[in-house]
């Protein structure tokens, strides 16, 4: 029988124990109810059966109905419980490691196991077994890993039992998850009991690699996951966002939204009245907020979404661009350059209403952009920036300088003149490093791009750290390692354009949108 999702009204599950037996080696204990062979709260009912001869492998010297072990740590005796046992098969005739629940003593408990392709749920009363249900399952071969899970809930004199079996581990089930369900009422075991492990073979058993115990119902392979939170509107007094549809778990789902005001604090302040997949929220003050959604299913399992950073009343932000053909360049579909625009709007648009002014000119060098050059590249860009209300100018120049062999000192002097002219007119500036040239004949040019020009950029940034910022540092290194993202020896292809965009946008956010920083308000706080 394939797994079916069951709405049993069970309480939310809580992990009581997850033991991978990563200790030892140990030897078997002595005497009934020994605790020395396994440790960590486990009790060997016989006292000379269970041990960890190899770290990570729980084993037994013999099987049989009267030889279970069980976990008796704090909270181990429960009315609603579930036990999962993952094991590795060591013999084709040796498959029936069993998960145990409601254990009262060595001779009274429920168990589930797979033997010869059949999943069984049995009750052991005074050392005699009673078969409750049997369904087709899988057959194992030597060396395979399998997991057996058994859930029990006692209420009103009856015990509901659900068994799962599958090849693989709890974290990585493989193929069909088989399930068997039954209700047992007479004669019934006590309401509460322990979880444990046993084997019905009178020989050395397969070794166990993990035992996990819950208080409540956990459905293997049906893990609840949240959709992603995405903003639908911001930059005003109201933030609206939506979380994507959850997967797994048991519907219906409920939602709760939380916020924090610090990057290193998980959003934990409940936003009152927001109980659907859509958030409409007026924050208490203007500023930056970190927001997430917690989704809960009908059995009480919950999971958190991603966290998004948003701002209210951030104002408008216009970014200007100075550069060569890489800055000016569009993609193969003719999308407007730079592709950076898409990224900067996506990320920075969470904070500000963003627009861009691109003044990139193909083939240009730093010497073409100095304010005194008669070609008026600088003056024309300055007029465009001032007319559009630009506050930050992004610059990437140097590829054509290196191609022509321009020394570091000259490159730095030209770049400093450009930056000084912009700062004198009230602009903040972010400087991105130029990239790799894909041509072995340009070793000297690449030497300038790899180390000399980045040093020059760092010196210009250091000259006025409240107005000039370090942009993307790793353009050269990235494209030297990802030549498949270059269209020709100078220019990126569509994938490379997107990589540029991400590097530039990340550097912009790091420079201007960290705590205490804003491109609109007088520079960063140092």
Secondary structure as UniProt FT lines:
FT   STRAND          14..19
FT   TURN            32..33
FT   TURN            36..38
FT   TURN            40..41
FT   STRAND          42..44
FT   STRAND          50..54
FT   TURN            55..56
FT   STRAND          57..60
FT   TURN            65..66
FT   STRAND          69..71
FT   TURN            74..75
FT   STRAND          80..88
FT   TURN            92..93
FT   STRAND          97..105
FT   TURN            106..107
FT   STRAND          108..115
FT   TURN            116..117
FT   STRAND          118..125
FT   TURN            126..127
FT   STRAND          128..136
FT   TURN            142..143
FT   STRAND          145..155
FT   TURN            156..157
FT   STRAND          158..168
FT   STRAND          173..184
FT   STRAND          193..199
FT   STRAND          207..215
FT   TURN            220..221
FT   STRAND          229..233
FT   STRAND          239..243
FT   STRAND          254..260
FT   TURN            263..264
FT   STRAND          269..270
FT   TURN            272..273
FT   STRAND          278..281
FT   STRAND          287..296
FT   TURN            298..299
FT   STRAND          302..304
FT   STRAND          308..312
FT   STRAND          316..323
FT   HELIX           325..328
FT   TURN            332..333
FT   HELIX           340..348
FT   TURN            349..351
FT   STRAND          353..358
FT   TURN            362..363
FT   HELIX           366..369
FT   TURN            371..372
FT   TURN            374..375
FT   HELIX           377..388
FT   STRAND          392..396
FT   HELIX           399..403
FT   TURN            404..405
FT   HELIX           408..424
FT   TURN            425..426
FT   STRAND          428..431
FT   HELIX           440..442
FT   HELIX           443..447
FT   HELIX           448..452
FT   HELIX           453..463
FT   TURN            464..467
FT   STRAND          468..470
FT   HELIX           475..481
FT   HELIX           483..485
FT   HELIX           494..512
FT   TURN            515..516
FT   TURN            519..522
//
